[in-house]
Amino acid sequence: MTLIGSGGSSSPAAGTSPHIKDASLQTFAADVLEASREVPVIVDFWAPWCGPCKQLGPALEKAVSAANGAVKLVKVNVDENQEIARQLRIQSIPTVYAFKNGQPVDGFMGAISESQVKQFVQALAGGEAGHDHAAEILEMAEQAFAAGDIGQAAQAYAHLLQDEPGHPKAVAGLARCYLKGDDLERAKTTLALVKPDDANDEAVRAVAAELSLRETAAAAKGKNAELEAKLAANPNDHPARYDLALALDAAGDREAAIEQLLDIVRRDRKWNEEAARKQLVTLFDALGPTDPLTIAARRKLSSILFS
């Protein structure tokens, strides 16, 4: 790409790291095209009036600073540098381009979540950014949890949350530790730490679903015999069957709970505004999409719904 004449290097953007600069028409060639022959350079096209830019900019700066020089960030105010925007055909902002060896190699338009920004920067930095500290802590926490050392796991997740507030995997992991100790309130408080953009993270959804199941099951726990007697008298007593499913799940028999809910859908799929199907979806979220129970139950549910 032939672009923009050469010029002197710009000074670092105020309040940021030495790896972050504001560029102008005169400095773009040196700060981006020439600099990208040594390390990848991310260019953030923004404007002071742009709301999404105010969300994306700090996330980019944080991720680039964490890369410790393995990647650089150049910020271009399009209001002050319309010629750069015109030559690069910037149609909307925020727009982000990544340059290597003087050429654009990647990019995106619009604001994305902080975790996605981090992945974008790490992918550009490659091995130059060093080991992934967050992944290392998460692995240690998961191993501790699997070994039954819930206290150690909780400490590791909490440590990561100090470094990266709102990290979805750490939030989910710490909440899971509280669930293991039946501390539903602290699990709920912990889940509230996740950022809105990361609320659909698979780990967060699984723990949120598990918390919902625990809260719903509390009232039905221990009533199996009573509920089974009601069903023996009237197999179409859907409220009793639904409560039995909750009681079975509370007792740890999730497979039996799923079968009771499937039976309700089979008998009356519209009962109570599809409460049984919705509860099944919550169970699937808690188990995860690859769990054998989820796969088998989804197959049965589809067979019932589309028969």
N, C-alpha and C positions, 0 to 999 in steps of 0.2 A: 504494500500500500504506500503511495506517495502522499505525504500529508505534512503541511505546515512547516515553515522554515525553522531553522535552528535558532537557539537563543540561550541565555544564561539560565542556570538552575534557580528555582524559586526557593524561598525559605519555608521551613516546616509550618504547617497550619497551627494556629495558636492553640495551645493547651493540649497538643497531641504528641505522639512519639516522633522520633527522627525519621521513621519509615513512612510518614504521612505528610503529603504536601498539597498546597493549593497551586494549581497550574493556570497559566495564561497562554495566549496565542504565541507569545515570544518564548515561553519555556516548555511548551508541550513536547517538542521534539526531543529535548534533552531529558526531561523528567519521565517521559513515557517510552517513546520509540527507542532511544539509545539505552535508557536504563533497563528496558525489558530484555536486552541481550545478556544481561547478567542475572537478573531474577525476574519472575513474573511481576507485572504491574497491573493492578486493578484500577480502573478509572470510574469514578462515581460522578455521573452527570446529575446535577441537582439545582434547586433554586430556593431562595429564602421563603417564598410563598407556598412551597409544595409540602403539604402535610405528610404524605408517605415518606418523603425524603428525610424528614426529621426523625422518623422511626428507623429507617434503614441506615442512615449515616453513622450514628453511634455504634450500631451493631457491627458495621464494617470496620470501623476504627478499632473496636475492641478485639475483633478477630485478627486483624492485621498486626496489632500491637503484640498479641499473644504469640504470633508466628516468629517474633524476634529476628526480623530481617530476611526471612525466607521468602517473603513476598512484600511488595510495597503498595501503597494506596495513594492515588492522585485524585484530588477533588476538583471538579470543574463546575463553576457557577455559570450556567448557560445564559443567564441574564447579562453577565459581563463578558461572556465569550461566545457570542452567537456564531462567529465564523467557525470555531471548532465544532460546534453542534451541527452546523450546516454541512461541513465537510464529512463528518461521520454519520450524517443523515439521522440524527436523533429526532424521533417523532414524538416521544413522550418522556416524562421523567417521573420517578427516578429510572434511569437506565444505567446499567453497569456493564462495562467491557473489561475483559482480561486480555492483556498483551504478553506475548512471548516472542523474542527475536524480532521485535519491530512489527509484529502482525497481531491482529485480534484473533484469539483462539477460542473464546468462550464468552458468555454473558447472559444477562436476563433483564427483563423490564418489570417494573413494579416492585413494591415492598414484599419481602419474604421474611419468614420467621428467623429469629436469632440462631436457632439450631441449624437451619438451612444455610444461613450466611456462613456459619462456622465450617460446615461441610464443604461449601464452595471454596473458601479460603484454604482449608487443609488440602483439598484436592489439587489446588494450584501449587501449594508449597511442597507437596510430596514429602519425600524423606527429609528434605532440608529443614522442616519444622521440628524434627526430633520426634520422640515417642509421644503417643497420645496419652497424656496424664489422666484425663477423665476415663478413658477406656481401661486404663490400668487399675484405677481405683474401683471401677464398676466390677471388673473381673474378680478382684480381691473380695469385694462385698458379696458377690454371687456365690463364690466358693465358701465363704463363711456361713452364709445362709443355708446353703445345701448341706453343710456339715453340722447344722444345728446350733451354730454359735451366733445366735440372733443379736446379742449385744455387740459383738465385733462387727457384724454386718451393718447394724444401725450406725455405729461410729463412722464406718467408712462412707456410708451414704451421706451422713450429716457433714462429714469433712468435704465431700465434693460439693454439697450445697453451699458451703461457705465460700468456696472458690467460684462456683457457677450457680448463683441463685436461680431457682426455678428449673434446673436441669431435669427434664421429664423422667429419665430413667432413675435418677437419684430420688426424686420425689416419690415415684412409684415404689422403689425399693424400700425407702424408709417407712412409707405407709404400710407396706406389706409386713414389715417387722412389727409394727404396732398391732396389725390384725392378728399376727401369730400369737401375740400376748393378749388377745381379746380386748384391746384398748381401742374401741371403735371411735371414740371422740378424738383421740390424738391422731388416729388414721385419717379422719375426716379433715381435721385442721391441717395436716400435712398435705393432703391432696389439693387443698386450696392454694398452696404455694405455686402450683404449676401455672405457667403463663397461658393465656387464652389460645395463642397460636399452637400450643403443644398439647391442648386438651384431648386431641384425637390420637395422640401417641398410643400405640398398641399396649404398652406396659401400663400406662395411666388408665386406659379404658378397662383393662383387666382388673386392676385393683379397685377402681371405682365400682365396677360391677360386683366384685366380691363384697365390698362394703355394703352395697345396696342389698345384696342377698342376706348378709348377716343381720342387718337391721330389720328386714322384712320377716325373717324366720324366727325372730325372738319370741313373738307371741304364740307361735304354733309349736315351739319346741316341747317335746315330751308328751304330746297328745296323740301319738300314733294309734294306740289301741282304741281310743275313743273315736277317732276319725275313721279307722278301718271298720268299726262296728256300724257307723252311719252308712258307709258305702256298701256294706253287706246287705243292709236293709233297702238301700236305694242307690244303685250304681250310677244313676244320673244326678246325684247330689254333687254338682260341680263345685260349690264352695267348699265342701268337705274334702273333695279330691285335691283341690288347689291347696288347701291348708295342709293336707297330708304330704303333698310335694314339698312344701316349705319345711315341714317337720323332718322329712327324710333328708333333705339337703342340710338342715341344721345338725343332723346326727352324722353327717359325713357320707351318706349314701346318695351321691349326686346322680348316679346312673338310674337308680330307682325313682328319684325325683323327676328326672327327664321323662321316664316312661309314663308317670302319672299325668304330667302336663301334655304329653303327646296324646294320651287317651282322651283328655278334655277336648283337644283340638279335633280329634277324630269324631267325637260325639256331637260337639257343637262349637265349631271354630269361631263363631261370633260372640260366644258367651262373654259377658262383662267387658265389652269393647276389646275383645281379643286378648284378654289378660293372660291366658295360658301361653299364647304365641309370644307375647312381649316378654314374659318371664323366661321363656326358652332362649330368646335372644340375649337376655341378660346373662344367663348361664353360659351361653356360647362365648360371650365377651370375657367372662371370668376364666373360662377354661383356655381360651385362645383358639385361633382358627385352625391350628394344626393338630390339636389334641384329638386322639382317636374317637373319644366320646362325642366331640363336636361334629366331626366328619360323619359319623354314623347317624347321629340324631338329625343333622341337617338333611341327610338323605331321606330319612323316614318322614320328616316334616314336609319336604317337597312332595313326596309320594302322596301324603294325605291331602295337601293343599291343591294339588293338580290332578287328583284322581277323578 
